[in-house]
Amino acid sequence: MELKPLPLHHNIMQSAPPPLPPAAHIHRYHPFHMAFYWGKEAQFLFPGWPDKKPGMYAVSLVLVFALAIFAEFLSNLNLVKPGSNRAAAVFFQAGFHAIRAGFSYLVMLAVMSYNGGVFIAAVLGHAIGYVMFGSGLRKGSQPN
C-alpha cells in the first residue's frame, strides 16, 4: 500500500499517519446511563464515587438529600439589611447567589447520573427544604 502525501496549508506536504493496529477486544465498564435505572452501582459528582458498596450508596443518597435541603435554605435566606449600602449589597447578593447556584448545580449533576434513588433523594430534599424554609410554616416567616 502506497502512502500519498496529504496537502497542508501553504503547499507543505506531509505523509499520512500509519494505519491503526487491529482493534483489541477490550471490555470496559461504562457507568453512564441515558435512561433512569435502579441500583447501587451509580457514579456521580466524582469518579469512582460512591463505589459499589451499599453503605456508600446510602451515604451518597443522604448527601444529595442534604445538599438539596441546603440549596433550598440558601434560596430563602435574606442576609441584606434594609438601609445597607446599595452597591455593597448588590455585590454581596451576587456572590451569595453564585454560592447557592453552585450547590444547586451539584444536586443537578448528581441527578444527571440517571439513578432513580438519587433523583428521589434530590426531589425529597428540595421539597422538605421548601417546607422547612420557604413555605412560611415557621413562626413569623412569610412565604416567598
VEXDODO-485261 format. One record per residue: residue number from 1; x, y, z of N, C-alpha, C, O, CB in turn. Coordinates in pm, whole numbers. Glycine has a CB too. Layout:
N
resi|n.c1|n.c2|n.c3|ca.c1|ca.c2|ca.c3|c.c1|c.c2|c.c3|o.c1|o.c2|o.c3|cb.c1|cb.c2|cb.c3
NUM|X|Y|Z|X|Y|Z|X|Y|Z|X|Y|Z|X|Y|Z .
...
***
This chain:
144
resi|n.c1|n.c2|n.c3|ca.c1|ca.c2|ca.c3|c.c1|c.c2|c.c3|o.c1|o.c2|o.c3|cb.c1|cb.c2|cb.c3
1|85|-118|0|0|0|0|89|124|0|177|139|85|-96|0|122 .
2|64|210|-96|146|329|-108|79|446|-36|-40|470|-53|169|363|-256 .
3|155|517|43|103|633|115|122|756|30|234|785|-14|170|650|252 .
4|15|829|7|23|952|-70|32|1068|26|-34|1068|130|-99|967|-165 .
5|110|1167|-7|121|1283|83|-10|1361|85|-81|1373|-15|236|1375|39 .
6|-39|1414|203|-159|1497|221|-120|1643|213|-22|1683|275|-229|1466|355 .
7|-193|1724|139|-160|1866|133|-196|1936|264|-301|1910|323|-232|1933|15 .
8|-109|2023|307|-134|2107|424|-134|2252|380|-123|2283|261|-27|2082|535 .
9|-146|2340|474|-152|2483|448|-23|2530|380|85|2486|418|-174|2560|579 .
10|-31|2617|283|80|2678|211|168|2575|140|290|2586|141|165|2761|305 .
11|106|2476|81|175|2378|-2|280|2297|73|376|2251|11|240|2447|-117 .
12|266|2278|201|357|2194|278|303|2053|269|184|2031|291|370|2242|429 .
13|388|1956|237|344|1818|219|386|1734|339|494|1753|395|401|1759|88 .
14|300|1642|376|329|1551|486|264|1417|454|156|1414|395|279|1607|624 .
15|328|1308|491|271|1178|461|159|1145|560|153|1202|669|379|1069|464 .
16|72|1054|519|-42|1015|603|7|940|727|113|877|722|-142|928|522 .
17|-67|946|835|-26|873|955|-35|723|931|-111|679|845|-114|912|1076 .
18|42|644|1006|38|499|986|-98|443|1025|-167|502|1108|148|430|1068 .
19|-137|331|965|-268|274|998|-272|226|1144|-169|188|1200|-301|156|903 .
20|-390|230|1201|-408|187|1340|-401|35|1349|-439|-34|1256|-542|239|1395 .
21|-351|-16|1462|-348|-162|1479|-490|-216|1488|-583|-142|1517|-268|-201|1605 .
22|-507|-346|1463|-643|-403|1473|-699|-382|1613|-627|-389|1712|-641|-553|1439 .
23|-827|-356|1619|-892|-326|1747|-885|-447|1839|-922|-558|1801|-1038|-284|1725 .
24|-838|-423|1958|-834|-530|2059|-970|-536|2125|-1039|-435|2136|-721|-505|2164 .
25|-1008|-650|2168|-1137|-667|2235|-1123|-630|2381|-1091|-713|2466|-1189|-812|2220 .
26|-1148|-504|2409|-1138|-453|2546|-1280|-430|2596|-1357|-358|2533|-1053|-321|2554 .
27|-1313|-491|2706|-1444|-471|2767|-1430|-375|2883|-1362|-404|2982|-1506|-607|2814 .
28|-1492|-262|2871|-1485|-160|2976|-1622|-142|3035|-1725|-158|2968|-1431|-26|2921 .
29|-1622|-107|3163|-1747|-76|3232|-1775|71|3212|-1697|155|3255|-1741|-113|3383 .
30|-1886|104|3147|-1925|243|3127|-2041|274|3221|-2153|228|3199|-1964|271|2978 .
31|-2015|351|3327|-2119|375|3426|-2221|480|3385|-2308|515|3465|-2057|416|3555 .
32|-2215|531|3264|-2305|637|3223|-2429|579|3158|-2420|498|3066|-2235|734|3128 .
33|-2543|621|3207|-2670|571|3156|-2743|686|3088|-2724|802|3121|-2756|510|3269 .
34|-2827|650|2992|-2905|750|2922|-3054|740|2953|-3136|803|2887|-2884|738|2773 .
35|-3088|661|3052|-3225|647|3098|-3220|614|3247|-3118|567|3297|-3303|535|3018 .
36|-3330|639|3319|-3332|611|3462|-3312|462|3486|-3364|379|3412|-3463|658|3526 .
37|-3238|431|3588|-3215|293|3629|-3213|287|3781|-3196|389|3847|-3082|236|3569 .
38|-3231|169|3834|-3233|147|3979|-3115|59|4014|-3084|-37|3943|-3367|82|4026 .
39|-3050|90|4121|-2939|8|4167|-2834|90|4237|-2829|212|4222|-2877|-66|4052 .
40|-2751|22|4312|-2649|90|4392|-2522|119|4312|-2434|189|4361|-2614|7|4513 .
41|-2512|68|4192|-2392|89|4112|-2405|218|4031|-2424|216|3910|-2367|-31|4018 .
42|-2394|328|4101|-2404|460|4039|-2270|530|4053|-2189|497|4139|-2519|543|4105 .
43|-2249|627|3967|-2131|711|3978|-2175|853|3951|-2231|883|3846|-2017|667|3880 .
44|-2150|943|4047|-2185|1082|4026|-2096|1173|4108|-2040|1132|4210|-2331|1106|4059 .
45|-2086|1294|4064|-2007|1401|4121|-1856|1377|4111|-1783|1466|4068|-2045|1421|4265 .
46|-1806|1259|4149|-1662|1232|4145|-1638|1093|4086|-1719|1003|4109|-1600|1244|4286 .
47|-1530|1073|4012|-1502|940|3956|-1484|836|4067|-1416|860|4166|-1376|945|3868 .
48|-1547|722|4048|-1534|613|4144|-1614|629|4270|-1600|549|4363|-1393|596|4179 .
49|-1697|732|4277|-1775|754|4399|-1922|743|4365|-1963|802|4265|-1743|893|4461 .
50|-2000|675|4435|-1989|626|4572|-1933|486|4586|-1946|428|4694|-2121|630|4636 .
51|-1873|428|4487|-1821|291|4492|-1939|196|4471|-2051|241|4447|-1748|263|4629 .
52|-1915|68|4480|-2021|-29|4454|-2074|-90|4584|-2140|-194|4581|-1970|-140|4361 .
53|-2045|-27|4695|-2089|-79|4825|-2222|-16|4863|-2241|104|4844|-1982|-52|4934 .
54|-2316|-95|4917|-2447|-40|4955|-2437|71|5059|-2514|167|5055|-2535|-150|5008 .
55|-2343|60|5152|-2328|163|5255|-2287|296|5197|-2338|400|5237|-2226|119|5357 .
56|-2194|294|5102|-2151|419|5040|-2261|478|4952|-2274|600|4942|-2024|396|4957 .
57|-2339|393|4890|-2453|441|4811|-2553|511|4902|-2605|617|4867|-2521|324|4735 .
58|-2580|453|5020|-2673|515|5115|-2618|650|5163|-2693|747|5175|-2698|422|5236 .
59|-2488|656|5191|-2427|783|5233|-2440|887|5122|-2467|1004|5150|-2278|762|5269 .
60|-2422|845|4997|-2433|940|4886|-2576|991|4870|-2597|1107|4836|-2385|875|4756 .
61|-2675|904|4894|-2814|949|4888|-2843|1052|4997|-2911|1151|4973|-2911|830|4900 .
62|-2790|1028|5117|-2808|1123|5227|-2740|1255|5192|-2792|1362|5223|-2751|1066|5360 .
63|-2622|1249|5128|-2553|1371|5089|-2633|1451|4986|-2645|1572|4998|-2414|1337|5032 .
64|-2687|1384|4885|-2768|1454|4784|-2892|1514|4850|-2928|1628|4820|-2810|1357|4671 .
65|-2955|1440|4939|-3072|1489|5013|-3035|1616|5092|-3107|1715|5088|-3125|1378|5109 .
66|-2922|1611|5165|-2879|1726|5245|-2840|1844|5156|-2869|1958|5190|-2760|1686|5335 .
67|-2774|1818|5042|-2739|1927|4950|-2864|1997|4897|-2866|2119|4882|-2655|1875|4834 .
68|-2968|1920|4868|-3092|1979|4818|-3158|2064|4926|-3207|2173|4897|-3189|1870|4769 .
69|-3161|2015|5050|-3217|2094|5160|-3136|2222|5178|-3193|2330|5196|-3219|2011|5293 .
70|-3002|2211|5174|-2916|2328|5191|-2936|2428|5078|-2934|2549|5102|-2769|2284|5198 .
71|-2956|2381|4956|-2982|2472|4843|-3112|2548|4866|-3119|2668|4837|-2989|2393|4710 .
72|-3215|2481|4918|-3340|2550|4949|-3323|2649|5063|-3382|2757|5062|-3449|2449|4985 .
73|-3242|2613|5162|-3213|2705|5273|-3148|2832|5219|-3188|2942|5255|-3121|2637|5377 .
74|-3049|2816|5133|-2980|2932|5077|-3072|3014|4987|-3057|3136|4979|-2858|2889|4998 .
75|-3167|2948|4921|-3261|3020|4833|-3353|3111|4912|-3399|3213|4860|-3344|2921|4753 .
76|-3380|3077|5035|-3476|3153|5115|-3410|3236|5224|-3478|3284|5315|-3575|3061|5177 .
77|-3280|3253|5216|-3205|3329|5315|-3190|3473|5268|-3148|3496|5154|-3067|3264|5342 .
78|-3222|3567|5353|-3207|3709|5319|-3111|3771|5419|-3146|3794|5535|-3344|3783|5320 .
79|-2989|3798|5374|-2886|3848|5463|-2866|3999|5454|-2793|4055|5537|-2757|3779|5434 .
80|-2926|4066|5358|-2906|4209|5340|-3007|4284|5425|-3128|4263|5414|-2919|4249|5191 .
81|-2957|4370|5509|-3042|4451|5598|-3091|4576|5525|-3018|4633|5444|-2964|4491|5727 .
82|-3213|4617|5554|-3261|4743|5494|-3171|4859|5537|-3127|4866|5652|-3408|4772|5535 .
83|-3145|4949|5444|-3060|5064|5472|-2913|5038|5448|-2830|5125|5478|-3080|5107|5613 .
84|-2876|4921|5396|-2735|4891|5367|-2689|4969|5245|-2771|5018|5167|-2714|4738|5344 .
85|-2559|4980|5231|-2501|5041|5112|-2548|4960|4991|-2525|4839|4985|-2343|5045|5120 .
86|-2612|5025|4896|-2674|4956|4782|-2572|4879|4697|-2596|4764|4661|-2747|5058|4694 .
87|-2459|4942|4665|-2358|4876|4581|-2300|4754|4653|-2285|4648|4593|-2245|4975|4543 .
88|-2268|4769|4779|-2212|4657|4855|-2314|4544|4867|-2278|4426|4859|-2167|4703|4996 .
89|-2441|4580|4886|-2545|4480|4899|-2562|4401|4769|-2582|4280|4772|-2678|4545|4938 .
90|-2554|4470|4655|-2569|4403|4525|-2454|4305|4504|-2477|4192|4461|-2574|4505|4410 .
91|-2330|4346|4533|-2216|4256|4516|-2222|4139|4614|-2187|4026|4578|-2085|4333|4533 .
92|-2265|4165|4734|-2278|4057|4833|-2384|3957|4787|-2364|3836|4793|-2314|4113|4972 .
93|-2498|4008|4741|-2604|3920|4694|-2560|3841|4570|-2596|3724|4555|-2730|4001|4661 .
94|-2482|3903|4483|-2432|3832|4364|-2340|3717|4404|-2349|3607|4349|-2359|3929|4270 .
95|-2251|3741|4498|-2163|3635|4546|-2239|3524|4614|-2211|3406|4594|-2060|3692|4641 .
96|-2336|3563|4695|-2417|3464|4765|-2503|3384|4666|-2523|3264|4684|-2507|3533|4869 .
97|-2551|3450|4563|-2628|3382|4459|-2541|3280|4386|-2588|3171|4352|-2686|3485|4359 .
98|-2416|3314|4361|-2324|3221|4295|-2301|3097|4381|-2295|2985|4329|-2189|3291|4265 .
99|-2288|3115|4510|-2271|3001|4601|-2396|2913|4599|-2385|2791|4592|-2241|3049|4745 .
100|-2513|2974|4606|-2638|2898|4602|-2652|2823|4470|-2694|2707|4468|-2758|2993|4624 .
101|-2619|2889|4361|-2626|2824|4230|-2529|2706|4223|-2560|2603|4164|-2596|2925|4117 .
102|-2412|2722|4283|-2315|2612|4285|-2370|2489|4355|-2353|2378|4306|-2187|2657|4354 .
103|-2435|2507|4470|-2495|2393|4540|-2609|2333|4458|-2625|2211|4453|-2546|2437|4678 .
104|-2687|2418|4395|-2796|2366|4312|-2743|2288|4192|-2801|2186|4154|-2885|2481|4263 .
105|-2634|2335|4133|-2574|2262|4020|-2514|2129|4066|-2517|2032|3990|-2466|2347|3953 .
106|-2460|2123|4187|-2411|1994|4238|-2525|1893|4247|-2509|1777|4212|-2344|2011|4376 .
107|-2642|1939|4295|-2757|1849|4302|-2799|1809|4160|-2830|1692|4136|-2876|1917|4376 .
108|-2800|1904|4067|-2838|1872|3930|-2741|1772|3867|-2785|1679|3798|-2843|2000|3846 .
109|-2612|1789|3891|-2515|1694|3835|-2533|1555|3893|-2514|1455|3823|-2373|1744|3860 .
110|-2568|1547|4020|-2593|1416|4081|-2715|1352|4016|-2714|1232|3987|-2615|1430|4235 .
111|-2820|1429|3992|-2941|1377|3929|-2911|1331|3786|-2975|1238|3736|-3053|1483|3928 .
112|-2815|1394|3721|-2780|1356|3585|-2712|1220|3577|-2678|1175|3467|-2690|1460|3524 .
113|-2692|1154|3690|-2643|1015|3687|-2755|922|3643|-2730|805|3615|-2588|973|3827 .
114|-2878|971|3638|-2998|897|3599|-3029|782|3694|-3100|688|3656|-2982|844|3459 .
115|-2977|787|3815|-3009|685|3914|-3140|724|3982|-3155|837|4028|-2893|669|4018 .
116|-3235|631|3988|-3366|661|4045|-3358|702|4191|-3431|791|4234|-3455|542|4032 .
117|-3272|639|4268|-3258|674|4409|-3204|814|4429|-3250|886|4518|-3167|575|4478 .
118|-3108|854|4348|-3052|989|4355|-3159|1092|4318|-3170|1196|4383|-2929|1003|4262 .
119|-3236|1063|4216|-3344|1153|4175|-3445|1173|4288|-3483|1286|4318|-3414|1098|4050 .
120|-3487|1064|4350|-3585|1073|4459|-3525|1148|4578|-3594|1229|4639|-3631|931|4503 .
121|-3398|1122|4611|-3334|1193|4722|-3329|1343|4695|-3352|1423|4786|-3192|1139|4746 .
122|-3299|1383|4573|-3292|1526|4538|-3430|1591|4544|-3444|1700|4600|-3231|1544|4398 .
123|-3530|1525|4488|-3665|1583|4489|-3718|1594|4632|-3774|1697|4670|-3760|1497|4402 .
124|-3701|1490|4711|-3745|1496|4851|-3669|1602|4929|-3728|1672|5012|-3728|1359|4918 .
125|-3539|1614|4903|-3461|1717|4971|-3509|1857|4938|-3521|1941|5027|-3315|1704|4934 .
126|-3538|1882|4810|-3590|2014|4772|-3728|2038|4833|-3756|2148|4880|-3597|2027|4619 .
127|-3813|1935|4833|-3948|1952|4889|-3942|1978|5039|-4009|2069|5089|-4033|1827|4861 .
128|-3864|1901|5111|-3854|1920|5256|-3786|2052|5288|-3824|2121|5383|-3777|1802|5321 .
129|-3685|2088|5209|-3621|2218|5228|-3717|2333|5206|-3712|2433|5279|-3503|2232|5135 .
130|-3804|2321|5108|-3904|2426|5084|-4001|2434|5201|-4034|2543|5247|-3980|2399|4954 .
131|-4047|2318|5249|-4140|2319|5362|-4073|2381|5484|-4136|2459|5556|-4189|2175|5395 .
132|-3947|2348|5507|-3877|2398|5626|-3845|2547|5617|-3857|2618|5717|-3749|2320|5645 .
133|-3804|2594|5500|-3750|2730|5491|-3829|2826|5402|-3814|2948|5418|-3612|2724|5440 .
134|-3911|2779|5310|-3975|2869|5217|-4126|2874|5221|-4186|2960|5157|-3934|2834|5083 .
135|-4188|2784|5295|-4334|2777|5290|-4404|2869|5387|-4524|2893|5373|-4378|2637|5316 .
136|-4334|2921|5484|-4398|3008|5582|-4458|2932|5699|-4531|2991|5777|-4506|3089|5516 .
137|-4431|2806|5714|-4483|2728|5828|-4414|2763|5959|-4471|2744|6067|-4468|2578|5800 .
138|-4292|2814|5949|-4224|2853|6073|-4290|2978|6129|-4345|3059|6054|-4074|2877|6049 .
139|-4284|2994|6259|-4345|3112|6324|-4286|3242|6271|-4164|3259|6266|-4326|3104|6476 .
140|-4372|3331|6233|-4329|3465|6194|-4264|3475|6058|-4215|3583|6024|-4237|3515|6294 .
141|-4261|3372|5981|-4198|3382|5850|-4306|3393|5743|-4418|3344|5759|-4106|3260|5823 .
142|-4270|3457|5634|-4362|3476|5523|-4312|3397|5404|-4192|3396|5378|-4378|3626|5488 .
143|-4401|3330|5329|-4356|3259|5208|-4311|3356|5101|-4357|3470|5094|-4468|3171|5154 .
144|-4217|3308|5017|-4168|3393|4906|-4263|3392|4791|-4239|3458|4690|-4031|3349|4859 .
***
